[in-house]
Amino acid sequence: MDRQELRAALRTAGVPDGYYRIEGVHEPAPTPVDFLFLRRSPDGAWETGAYERGACQVITRHPGEEAACAQLLRLLL
């Protein structure tokens, strides 16, 4: 699963748009106060985490996009 497929799966499952941010695919506006995220780190790894109180906290790091997408899907379902 890539980021576009993840977005489609979350929409199909009825997960509200404000619960998550997927870099380059789904970036809700206005930015929610708290949300889960999937992003690429500067070193090329993929990170899943939580944005709370104005700070990002990485939960897991993955070598590939597919594993990171699967992790975010598990966190949101």
C-alpha positions in Angstrom: 0.0 0.0 0.0 1.3 3.5 -0.9 0.2 6.8 0.5 -2.6 7.3 -2.1 -4.0 3.8 -1.4 -3.8 4.5 2.3 -5.8 7.7 1.9 -8.5 5.8 -0.1 -8.6 3.1 2.5 -9.1 5.6 5.3 -11.9 7.4 3.4 -13.6 4.1 2.7 -13.4 3.2 6.4 -14.9 6.6 7.3 -12.0 7.9 9.3 -12.5 11.7 9.7 -10.1 13.9 7.6 -8.9 15.8 10.7 -7.6 12.7 12.4 -4.5 12.3 10.2 -2.0 14.0 7.8 -0.3 12.1 5.0 2.6 14.1 3.6 2.0 15.1 0.0 -1.4 13.4 -0.2 -3.7 14.6 2.6 -2.9 17.8 4.5 -6.1 19.1 6.1 -6.7 22.8 6.4 -7.0 24.4 8.8 -4.5 22.2 10.6 -6.2 20.2 13.4 -5.0 20.7 17.0 -4.0 17.0 17.3 -3.6 14.3 14.6 -1.6 11.3 13.5 0.9 11.7 10.7 2.9 9.9 8.0 5.9 11.7 6.7 9.3 11.2 5.1 12.3 12.1 7.3 15.3 14.0 6.0 17.3 10.7 6.0 14.8 9.0 3.7 13.0 6.8 6.3 9.3 7.0 6.8 7.8 8.1 10.1 4.5 7.7 11.8 3.7 9.8 14.8 1.4 12.1 16.6 1.1 15.9 16.5 -0.1 17.2 19.9 0.1 20.6 21.5 2.2 22.0 18.7 4.9 19.3 18.7 5.5 16.2 16.6 6.3 13.0 18.4 7.6 10.1 16.2 6.1 6.8 17.2 7.8 4.5 14.6 10.3 4.7 11.8 10.2 2.5 8.8 12.6 1.9 5.9 9.8 1.9 3.3 6.6 3.6 2.5 4.5 0.4 2.5 5.3 -0.5 6.1 4.7 3.1 7.3 1.3 3.2 5.6 0.3 -0.2 7.2 1.3 1.2 10.6 -0.8 4.4 10.2 -3.7 2.3 9.0 -3.5 0.2 12.2 -3.3 3.2 14.4 -6.4 4.8 12.8 -8.7 1.7 12.5 
